[in-house]
Amino acid sequence: KQYEYYRDQLLTFPEEGGATWVELGEIAAIDRGNGMPRTMLTQTGVGAIHYGQIYTYYGPVARETISFVTAGDAKKLTVVEPGELIITNTSENLEDVCSTVAWLGKEPIVIGGHSSVIRSSMDPRFLAYWFRSTNFFPQKHKLATGAKVVDISANKLKKVVLPVPPIEVQREIADVLDKFDAFVNDLSSGLPAEIEARRKQYEYYRDKLLTFKELQPEAA
């Protein structure tokens, strides 16, 4: 707990950085998917991301998919364009619900049920990292429903309040976190103990960079 406290405090985004706080629904469109059971997945065709793969396989950013669906099935599913964010609505636990992956591949892909696509002008990588940080957890606790199956609907996601710094700041933060993410996930970078140390360091900087002090209104 003490580690988490200093991690978030030491990397707090300064107020003069210009971050404003808004509800996600004010700056983004959210479309929830439907269908696409695992039996629909193939080894070739149109790229597809199953909701369970988001928290078991993918990191914050993806440029290729490990699964596909036929062109015919793709027409029935929700399309995700390059530069958009995929988020899970459902999981068996609170930790995995609202896991995210920014789709940066060259072609559109599709998603099915239990996940949504978030379309906005924000850097999708920034959003992916923010939703994965501890800064979102308090809101996730409040919005989630269910015990054995935890769910946060697309409508509830619209109520999430998040910081919106200038786009160039979003990109700068995302670039830094991309480098940390690439390093800590490269098993050839060093011994397991060193990798674990870098992983903790990455989490430290990730959450600090994504911590913003909400701007207080000026006194009348």
Accessible surface in RSA format (square Angstrom, percent):
REM  Atomic radii and reference values for relative SASA: ProtOr
REM  Chains: A
REM  Algorithm: Lee & Richards
REM  Probe-radius: 1.40
REM  Slices: 20
REM RES _ NUM      All-atoms   Total-Side   Main-Chain    Non-polar    All polar
REM                ABS   REL    ABS   REL    ABS   REL    ABS   REL    ABS   REL
RES LYS A   1   203.04  99.1 163.85 100.5  39.19  93.3 113.59 102.2  89.46  95.3
RES GLN A   2   131.16  73.3 121.46  88.8   9.70  23.1  42.45  90.4  88.71  67.3
RES TYR A   3    98.32  45.9  87.40  49.7  10.92  28.4  94.96  71.4   3.36   4.1
RES GLU A   4    71.46  41.0  71.10  53.8   0.36   0.9  10.93  21.1  60.53  49.4
RES TYR A   5   129.05  60.2 120.37  68.5   8.67  22.6  87.96  66.1  41.08  50.6
RES TYR A   6   107.95  50.4 107.95  61.4   0.00   0.0  66.97  50.3  40.98  50.5
RES ARG A   7     9.50   4.0   9.50   4.8   0.00   0.0   0.00   0.0   9.50   5.8
RES ASP A   8    28.77  20.2  28.77  28.6   0.00   0.0  10.18  24.0  18.58  18.5
RES GLN A   9    94.21  52.7  80.03  58.5  14.18  33.8  13.21  28.1  81.01  61.4
RES LEU A  10   118.68  66.1  90.03  64.4  28.65  72.0  93.04  65.3  25.65  69.0
RES LEU A  11    37.94  21.1  30.63  21.9   7.32  18.4  35.07  24.6   2.87   7.7
RES THR A  12    31.36  22.3  12.93  13.1  18.43  43.9  11.15  15.0  20.21  30.6
RES PHE A  13    23.85  11.9  20.05  12.4   3.80   9.9  23.14  14.0   0.71   2.0
RES PRO A  14    65.75  47.9  56.89  51.9   8.85  32.2  65.03  53.7   0.72   4.5
RES GLU A  15    83.61  48.0  73.86  55.9   9.75  23.2  21.37  41.3  62.24  50.8
RES GLU A  16   154.13  88.5 115.49  87.4  38.63  92.0  73.74 142.6  80.39  65.6
RES GLY A  17    22.27  27.5   0.00   N/A  22.27  27.5  15.14  41.5   7.13  16.0
RES GLY A  18    38.75  47.8   0.00   N/A  38.75  47.8  28.26  77.5  10.49  23.5
RES ALA A  19     3.27   3.0   3.13   4.8   0.14   0.3   3.13   4.4   0.14   0.4
RES THR A  20    68.04  48.4  66.96  67.9   1.08   2.6  56.37  75.7  11.67  17.6
RES TRP A  21    63.03  25.3  34.95  16.9  28.08  65.9  34.95  18.6  28.08  45.6
RES VAL A  22    35.34  23.3  30.20  27.3   5.14  12.4  35.34  30.7   0.00   0.0
RES GLU A  23    58.43  33.5  57.68  43.6   0.75   1.8   9.95  19.2  48.48  39.6
RES LEU A  24     0.03   0.0   0.03   0.0   0.00   0.0   0.03   0.0   0.00   0.0
RES GLY A  25    33.51  41.3   0.00   N/A  33.51  41.3   8.97  24.6  24.54  55.0
RES GLU A  26   123.86  71.1  85.43  64.6  38.43  91.5  41.83  80.9  82.03  67.0
RES ILE A  27    55.12  31.4  34.45  25.7  20.67  49.8  44.16  31.8  10.96  29.7
RES ALA A  28    15.12  13.9   0.00   0.0  15.12  34.4   5.32   7.5   9.80  26.0
RES ALA A  29    53.55  49.2  44.87  69.2   8.68  19.8  51.33  72.3   2.22   5.9
RES ILE A  30    14.26   8.1   0.00   0.0  14.26  34.4   0.00   0.0  14.26  38.7
RES ASP A  31    60.51  42.4  57.49  57.2   3.02   7.1  15.68  36.9  44.82  44.7
RES ARG A  32    85.44  35.9  61.47  31.3  23.97  57.1  32.55  44.5  52.89  32.1
RES GLY A  33     7.33   9.0   0.00   N/A   7.33   9.0   0.00   0.0   7.33  16.4
RES ASN A  34    94.95  65.5  92.52  89.4   2.43   5.9  35.35  85.1  59.60  57.6
RES GLY A  35    49.70  61.3   0.00   N/A  49.70  61.3  32.85  90.2  16.85  37.7
RES MET A  36     4.36   2.3   0.57   0.4   3.79   9.0   0.57   0.5   3.79   5.0
RES PRO A  37    73.09  53.3  62.59  57.1  10.49  38.1  72.80  60.1   0.28   1.8
RES ARG A  38   139.12  58.4 125.78  64.1  13.34  31.8  59.46  81.3  79.65  48.3
RES THR A  39   130.35  92.7  95.23  96.5  35.11  83.7  89.21 119.8  41.13  62.2
RES MET A  40    40.54  21.0  29.94  19.8  10.60  25.2  38.56  32.8   1.98   2.6
RES LEU A  41    37.50  20.9  17.38  12.4  20.12  50.6  17.58  12.3  19.92  53.6
RES THR A  42    49.79  35.4  36.40  36.9  13.39  31.9  44.92  60.3   4.87   7.4
RES GLN A  43   165.53  92.6 147.67 107.9  17.86  42.5  52.62 112.0 112.92  85.6
RES THR A  44   105.00  74.7  99.36 100.7   5.64  13.4  69.34  93.1  35.65  53.9
RES GLY A  45    55.20  68.1   0.00   N/A  55.20  68.1  26.89  73.8  28.30  63.4
RES VAL A  46    45.24  29.8  40.79  36.9   4.45  10.7  45.24  39.3   0.00   0.0
RES GLY A  47    11.00  13.6   0.00   N/A  11.00  13.6   4.13  11.3   6.87  15.4
RES ALA A  48     0.00   0.0   0.00   0.0   0.00   0.0   0.00   0.0   0.00   0.0
RES ILE A  49     0.08   0.0   0.00   0.0   0.08   0.2   0.00   0.0   0.08   0.2
RES HIS A  50    15.68   8.6  15.68  10.9   0.00   0.0   7.13   7.3   8.56  10.0
RES TYR A  51    49.08  22.9  47.98  27.3   1.10   2.8   8.30   6.2  40.78  50.3
RES GLY A  52     4.28   5.3   0.00   N/A   4.28   5.3   4.28  11.7   0.00   0.0
RES GLN A  53    14.07   7.9  14.07  10.3   0.00   0.0   6.45  13.7   7.63   5.8
RES ILE A  54     0.31   0.2   0.12   0.1   0.19   0.5   0.12   0.1   0.19   0.5
RES TYR A  55    62.65  29.2  30.01  17.1  32.64  84.9  24.71  18.6  37.94  46.8
RES THR A  56   103.85  73.9  63.24  64.1  40.62  96.8  62.43  83.9  41.42  62.6
RES TYR A  57   133.41  62.3 104.00  59.2  29.41  76.5  71.34  53.6  62.08  76.5
RES TYR A  58    18.18   8.5   6.23   3.5  11.95  31.1   8.41   6.3   9.78  12.1
RES GLY A  59    30.43  37.5   0.00   N/A  30.43  37.5  21.79  59.8   8.64  19.4
RES PRO A  60     5.89   4.3   5.89   5.4   0.00   0.0   5.89   4.9   0.00   0.0
RES VAL A  61    33.89  22.3  13.86  12.5  20.03  48.3  13.86  12.0  20.03  54.3
RES ALA A  62     7.11   6.5   1.52   2.3   5.59  12.7   7.11  10.0   0.00   0.0
RES ARG A  63   146.81  61.6 132.09  67.3  14.72  35.1  51.41  70.3  95.40  57.8
RES GLU A  64   143.93  82.6 131.79  99.7  12.13  28.9  49.17  95.1  94.76  77.4
RES THR A  65    17.22  12.2   2.46   2.5  14.75  35.2   1.23   1.7  15.99  24.2
RES ILE A  66    82.62  47.0  53.29  39.7  29.33  70.7  59.09  42.5  23.54  63.9
RES SER A  67    10.15   8.6   9.67  12.9   0.47   1.1   0.90   1.9   9.24  13.0
RES PHE A  68    54.39  27.2  54.39  33.7   0.00   0.0  54.39  33.0   0.00   0.0
RES VAL A  69     0.00   0.0   0.00   0.0   0.00   0.0   0.00   0.0   0.00   0.0
RES THR A  70    66.10  47.0  62.67  63.5   3.43   8.2  60.38  81.1   5.72   8.6
RES ALA A  71    65.58  60.3  58.44  90.2   7.14  16.2  58.91  83.0   6.67  17.7
RES GLY A  72    42.16  52.0   0.00   N/A  42.16  52.0  33.61  92.2   8.55  19.2
RES ASP A  73    29.28  20.5  28.79  28.7   0.49   1.2   0.11   0.3  29.17  29.1
RES ALA A  74    11.92  11.0   9.60  14.8   2.32   5.3   9.82  13.8   2.10   5.6
RES LYS A  75   180.45  88.0 142.00  87.1  38.44  91.5  94.14  84.7  86.30  91.9
RES LYS A  76   139.82  68.2 115.63  70.9  24.19  57.6  83.22  74.9  56.60  60.3
RES LEU A  77    15.75   8.8   2.79   2.0  12.96  32.6   4.46   3.1  11.28  30.4
RES THR A  78    22.65  16.1  15.74  16.0   6.91  16.5  12.64  17.0  10.02  15.1
RES VAL A  79    61.52  40.5  58.21  52.7   3.32   8.0  58.21  50.6   3.32   9.0
RES VAL A  80     0.00   0.0   0.00   0.0   0.00   0.0   0.00   0.0   0.00   0.0
RES GLU A  81    75.82  43.5  75.82  57.4   0.00   0.0  32.50  62.9  43.32  35.4
RES PRO A  82    56.51  41.2  36.15  33.0  20.35  74.0  36.56  30.2  19.94 123.9
RES GLY A  83    30.33  37.4   0.00   N/A  30.33  37.4  19.11  52.5  11.22  25.1
RES GLU A  84    24.10  13.8  23.02  17.4   1.08   2.6   9.97  19.3  14.13  11.5
RES LEU A  85     0.84   0.5   0.69   0.5   0.16   0.4   0.69   0.5   0.16   0.4
RES ILE A  86     0.01   0.0   0.01   0.0   0.00   0.0   0.01   0.0   0.00   0.0
RES ILE A  87     0.00   0.0   0.00   0.0   0.00   0.0   0.00   0.0   0.00   0.0
RES THR A  88     0.00   0.0   0.00   0.0   0.00   0.0   0.00   0.0   0.00   0.0
RES ASN A  89     0.00   0.0   0.00   0.0   0.00   0.0   0.00   0.0   0.00   0.0
RES THR A  90     8.79   6.2   8.79   8.9   0.00   0.0   7.77  10.4   1.02   1.5
RES SER A  91     3.85   3.3   0.75   1.0   3.10   7.1   3.10   6.6   0.75   1.1
RES GLU A  92   139.86  80.3 124.83  94.4  15.03  35.8  38.62  74.7 101.25  82.7
RES ASN A  93    63.05  43.5  59.23  57.2   3.83   9.2  33.51  80.6  29.55  28.6
RES LEU A  94    49.27  27.4  44.68  32.0   4.60  11.6  44.68  31.4   4.60  12.4
RES GLU A  95   119.84  68.8 105.22  79.6  14.62  34.8  48.57  93.9  71.27  58.2
RES ASP A  96    34.52  24.2  34.40  34.2   0.12   0.3   0.12   0.3  34.40  34.3
RES VAL A  97     0.31   0.2   0.00   0.0   0.31   0.7   0.00   0.0   0.31   0.8
RES CYS A  98     1.64   1.2   0.00   0.0   1.64   3.8   0.18   0.5   1.46   1.6
RES SER A  99    15.43  13.0  11.20  14.9   4.23   9.8   6.05  12.9   9.38  13.1
RES THR A 100     0.00   0.0   0.00   0.0   0.00   0.0   0.00   0.0   0.00   0.0
RES VAL A 101     0.00   0.0   0.00   0.0   0.00   0.0   0.00   0.0   0.00   0.0
RES ALA A 102     0.00   0.0   0.00   0.0   0.00   0.0   0.00   0.0   0.00   0.0
RES TRP A 103     7.65   3.1   7.65   3.7   0.00   0.0   7.65   4.1   0.00   0.0
RES LEU A 104    49.06  27.3  30.88  22.1  18.18  45.7  32.44  22.8  16.62  44.7
RES GLY A 105     5.16   6.4   0.00   N/A   5.16   6.4   1.93   5.3   3.23   7.2
RES LYS A 106   196.86  96.0 165.82 101.7  31.04  73.9 114.93 103.4  81.93  87.3
RES GLU A 107   119.52  68.6 118.41  89.6   1.11   2.6  51.68 100.0  67.84  55.4
RES PRO A 108    55.07  40.1  48.00  43.8   7.07  25.7  48.15  39.8   6.92  43.0
RES ILE A 109     4.50   2.6   4.21   3.1   0.29   0.7   4.50   3.2   0.00   0.0
RES VAL A 110     3.68   2.4   3.68   3.3   0.00   0.0   3.68   3.2   0.00   0.0
RES ILE A 111     0.00   0.0   0.00   0.0   0.00   0.0   0.00   0.0   0.00   0.0
RES GLY A 112     1.54   1.9   0.00   N/A   1.54   1.9   1.14   3.1   0.40   0.9
RES GLY A 113    15.61  19.3   0.00   N/A  15.61  19.3  11.37  31.2   4.25   9.5
RES HIS A 114    81.31  44.4  79.10  55.0   2.21   5.7  48.30  49.8  33.01  38.4
RES SER A 115     0.16   0.1   0.16   0.2   0.00   0.0   0.04   0.1   0.12   0.2
RES SER A 116     0.00   0.0   0.00   0.0   0.00   0.0   0.00   0.0   0.00   0.0
RES VAL A 117     0.00   0.0   0.00   0.0   0.00   0.0   0.00   0.0   0.00   0.0
RES ILE A 118     2.00   1.1   0.00   0.0   2.00   4.8   0.00   0.0   2.00   5.4
RES ARG A 119    64.88  27.2  59.95  30.6   4.93  11.7  36.57  50.0  28.31  17.2
RES SER A 120    35.72  30.2   2.08   2.8  33.64  77.5  10.46  22.3  25.26  35.4
RES SER A 121   109.10  92.2  79.01 105.4  30.09  69.3  56.67 120.7  52.43  73.4
RES MET A 122    11.66   6.0   5.48   3.6   6.19  14.7   6.39   5.4   5.28   7.0
RES ASP A 123    12.48   8.7   7.60   7.6   4.87  11.5   6.02  14.2   6.45   6.4
RES PRO A 124    18.89  13.8  18.54  16.9   0.35   1.3  18.89  15.6   0.00   0.0
RES ARG A 125    32.50  13.6  32.50  16.6   0.00   0.0   4.51   6.2  27.99  17.0
RES PHE A 126     0.10   0.0   0.00   0.0   0.10   0.3   0.10   0.1   0.00   0.0
RES LEU A 127     1.36   0.8   1.36   1.0   0.00   0.0   1.36   1.0   0.00   0.0
RES ALA A 128     0.00   0.0   0.00   0.0   0.00   0.0   0.00   0.0   0.00   0.0
RES TYR A 129     1.32   0.6   1.32   0.7   0.00   0.0   0.00   0.0   1.32   1.6
RES TRP A 130     1.45   0.6   1.45   0.7   0.00   0.0   0.99   0.5   0.45   0.7
RES PHE A 131     1.59   0.8   0.00   0.0   1.59   4.1   0.00   0.0   1.59   4.6
RES ARG A 132    60.64  25.5  47.92  24.4  12.71  30.3  16.72  22.8  43.92  26.6
RES SER A 133     0.00   0.0   0.00   0.0   0.00   0.0   0.00   0.0   0.00   0.0
RES THR A 134    31.05  22.1  24.91  25.2   6.14  14.6  24.79  33.3   6.26   9.5
RES ASN A 135    36.21  25.0  16.74  16.2  19.47  46.9  14.86  35.8  21.35  20.6
RES PHE A 136     0.00   0.0   0.00   0.0   0.00   0.0   0.00   0.0   0.00   0.0
RES PHE A 137    52.71  26.4  52.71  32.6   0.00   0.0  52.71  32.0   0.00   0.0
RES PRO A 138    77.12  56.2  70.61  64.4   6.51  23.7  77.09  63.6   0.02   0.2
RES GLN A 139    41.29  23.1  40.35  29.5   0.95   2.3  26.27  55.9  15.02  11.4
RES LYS A 140     7.77   3.8   7.77   4.8   0.00   0.0   3.29   3.0   4.48   4.8
RES HIS A 141   116.34  63.6  96.14  66.8  20.19  51.7  57.39  59.1  58.95  68.6
RES LYS A 142   178.75  87.2 143.08  87.8  35.68  85.0  93.54  84.2  85.21  90.8
RES LEU A 143    31.41  17.5  30.37  21.7   1.04   2.6  31.41  22.1   0.00   0.0
RES ALA A 144    24.32  22.4   6.54  10.1  17.78  40.5   6.68   9.4  17.64  46.7
RES THR A 145    67.15  47.8  61.28  62.1   5.87  14.0  50.56  67.9  16.59  25.1
RES GLY A 146    61.23  75.5   0.00   N/A  61.23  75.5  30.36  83.3  30.87  69.1
RES ALA A 147    90.30  83.0  63.43  97.9  26.88  61.1  71.54 100.7  18.76  49.7
RES LYS A 148   186.39  90.9 170.28 104.5  16.10  38.3 120.06 108.1  66.33  70.7
RES VAL A 149    89.56  58.9  81.24  73.5   8.33  20.1  81.24  70.6   8.33  22.6
RES VAL A 150     9.06   6.0   9.06   8.2   0.00   0.0   9.06   7.9   0.00   0.0
RES ASP A 151    35.94  25.2  35.50  35.3   0.43   1.0  18.86  44.4  17.08  17.0
RES ILE A 152     0.07   0.0   0.00   0.0   0.07   0.2   0.07   0.0   0.00   0.0
RES SER A 153    35.94  30.4  35.20  47.0   0.74   1.7  30.77  65.5   5.17   7.2
RES ALA A 154    14.70  13.5  13.58  21.0   1.12   2.5  13.58  19.1   1.12   3.0
RES ASN A 155   105.46  72.7 101.01  97.6   4.44  10.7  24.85  59.8  80.61  77.9
RES LYS A 156    72.45  35.3  71.37  43.8   1.07   2.6  54.95  49.5  17.50  18.6
RES LEU A 157     0.00   0.0   0.00   0.0   0.00   0.0   0.00   0.0   0.00   0.0
RES LYS A 158    78.88  38.5  78.25  48.0   0.63   1.5  31.69  28.5  47.20  50.3
RES LYS A 159   125.79  61.4 117.47  72.1   8.31  19.8  67.53  60.8  58.26  62.1
RES VAL A 160     0.12   0.1   0.00   0.0   0.12   0.3   0.12   0.1   0.00   0.0
RES VAL A 161    48.79  32.1  48.79  44.2   0.00   0.0  48.79  42.4   0.00   0.0
RES LEU A 162     0.00   0.0   0.00   0.0   0.00   0.0   0.00   0.0   0.00   0.0
RES PRO A 163     0.00   0.0   0.00   0.0   0.00   0.0   0.00   0.0   0.00   0.0
RES VAL A 164    31.78  20.9  26.47  24.0   5.30  12.8  26.47  23.0   5.30  14.4
RES PRO A 165     2.04   1.5   0.00   0.0   2.04   7.4   0.19   0.2   1.85  11.5
RES PRO A 166    49.68  36.2  36.47  33.2  13.22  48.0  49.06  40.5   0.62   3.9
RES ILE A 167    57.97  33.0  53.25  39.7   4.72  11.4  53.25  38.3   4.72  12.8
RES GLU A 168   109.05  62.6 102.76  77.7   6.29  15.0  56.83 109.9  52.23  42.6
RES VAL A 169    30.94  20.4  30.73  27.8   0.21   0.5  30.94  26.9   0.00   0.0
RES GLN A 170     4.85   2.7   4.85   3.5   0.00   0.0   0.00   0.0   4.85   3.7
RES ARG A 171   127.13  53.4 127.13  64.8   0.00   0.0  32.39  44.3  94.74  57.4
RES GLU A 172   114.96  66.0 110.37  83.5   4.59  10.9  37.94  73.4  77.02  62.9
RES ILE A 173     7.90   4.5   7.19   5.4   0.71   1.7   7.90   5.7   0.00   0.0
RES ALA A 174     0.00   0.0   0.00   0.0   0.00   0.0   0.00   0.0   0.00   0.0
RES ASP A 175    66.83  46.8  64.44  64.1   2.39   5.6  19.07  44.9  47.75  47.6
RES VAL A 176    54.99  36.2  54.57  49.4   0.43   1.0  54.93  47.7   0.06   0.2
RES LEU A 177     0.08   0.0   0.08   0.1   0.00   0.0   0.08   0.1   0.00   0.0
RES ASP A 178    36.87  25.8  32.03  31.9   4.84  11.4  23.83  56.1  13.04  13.0
RES LYS A 179   155.68  76.0 145.39  89.2  10.30  24.5  93.16  83.9  62.53  66.6
RES PHE A 180    47.38  23.7  45.27  28.0   2.11   5.5  47.23  28.6   0.15   0.4
RES ASP A 181    28.51  20.0  28.51  28.4   0.00   0.0   0.30   0.7  28.21  28.1
RES ALA A 182    67.45  62.0  51.55  79.5  15.90  36.2  61.15  86.1   6.29  16.7
RES PHE A 183    89.03  44.5  82.83  51.3   6.21  16.2  88.11  53.4   0.92   2.6
RES VAL A 184    12.22   8.0   4.43   4.0   7.80  18.8   4.71   4.1   7.51  20.4
RES ASN A 185    98.53  67.9  74.44  71.9  24.09  58.0  27.99  67.4  70.54  68.2
RES ASP A 186    62.32  43.7  56.24  56.0   6.09  14.4  18.00  42.4  44.33  44.2
RES LEU A 187   142.98  79.6 124.58  89.1  18.39  46.2 124.86  87.7  18.12  48.7
RES SER A 188   101.15  85.5  63.07  84.2  38.08  87.7  55.22 117.6  45.93  64.3
RES SER A 189    47.72  40.3   8.67  11.6  39.06  90.0  12.71  27.1  35.01  49.0
RES GLY A 190    28.62  35.3   0.00   N/A  28.62  35.3  19.94  54.7   8.68  19.4
RES LEU A 191   126.16  70.3 125.40  89.7   0.76   1.9 126.01  88.5   0.15   0.4
RES PRO A 192   107.39  78.3 100.06  91.2   7.33  26.7 103.44  85.4   3.95  24.5
RES ALA A 193    79.00  72.6  62.49  96.4  16.51  37.6  71.32 100.4   7.68  20.3
RES GLU A 194    88.58  50.9  86.08  65.1   2.50   6.0  31.74  61.4  56.84  46.4
RES ILE A 195    24.79  14.1  23.53  17.5   1.26   3.0  24.76  17.8   0.03   0.1
RES GLU A 196    68.31  39.2  66.91  50.6   1.41   3.4  39.09  75.6  29.22  23.9
RES ALA A 197    48.54  44.6  38.05  58.7  10.49  23.9  43.14  60.7   5.40  14.3
RES ARG A 198    99.85  41.9  99.60  50.8   0.25   0.6   8.88  12.1  90.97  55.1
RES ARG A 199    86.99  36.5  86.99  44.3   0.00   0.0  43.45  59.4  43.54  26.4
RES LYS A 200   108.15  52.8 107.51  66.0   0.64   1.5  52.89  47.6  55.26  58.9
RES GLN A 201    78.64  44.0  72.59  53.0   6.05  14.4  21.22  45.2  57.42  43.5
RES TYR A 202    14.16   6.6  14.16   8.1   0.00   0.0  11.59   8.7   2.57   3.2
RES GLU A 203    42.13  24.2  42.13  31.9   0.00   0.0   3.31   6.4  38.82  31.7
RES TYR A 204    47.26  22.1  47.26  26.9   0.00   0.0  36.65  27.5  10.60  13.1
RES TYR A 205    75.40  35.2  75.40  42.9   0.00   0.0  33.28  25.0  42.12  51.9
RES ARG A 206    32.38  13.6  32.38  16.5   0.00   0.0   0.04   0.1  32.34  19.6
RES ASP A 207     0.00   0.0   0.00   0.0   0.00   0.0   0.00   0.0   0.00   0.0
RES LYS A 208     0.00   0.0   0.00   0.0   0.00   0.0   0.00   0.0   0.00   0.0
RES LEU A 209    42.68  23.8  41.36  29.6   1.32   3.3  42.68  30.0   0.00   0.0
RES LEU A 210     0.32   0.2   0.00   0.0   0.32   0.8   0.00   0.0   0.32   0.8
RES THR A 211    20.33  14.5  20.09  20.4   0.25   0.6  20.33  27.3   0.00   0.0
RES PHE A 212    14.26   7.1   0.81   0.5  13.44  35.0   0.81   0.5  13.44  38.5
RES LYS A 213   115.78  56.5 108.03  66.3   7.76  18.5  55.49  49.9  60.30  64.2
RES GLU A 214    93.50  53.7  84.42  63.9   9.07  21.6  17.65  34.1  75.84  61.9
RES LEU A 215    68.24  38.0  54.02  38.6  14.21  35.7  54.10  38.0  14.14  38.0
RES GLN A 216   135.39  75.7 115.10  84.1  20.29  48.3  50.67 107.9  84.72  64.3
RES PRO A 217   120.89  88.1  92.78  84.6  28.11 102.2 105.02  86.7  15.87  98.6
RES GLU A 218   168.28  96.6 139.00 105.2  29.28  69.7  59.31 114.7 108.97  89.0
RES ALA A 219   103.86  95.5  65.43 101.0  38.43  87.4  75.50 106.3  28.37  75.2
RES ALA A 220   152.16 139.9  71.30 110.0  80.87 184.0 109.89 154.7  42.28 112.0
END  Absolute sums over single chains surface
CHAIN  1 A    11574.2       9419.1       2155.0       6605.4       4968.8
END  Absolute sums over all chains
TOTAL         11574.2       9419.1       2155.0       6605.4       4968.8
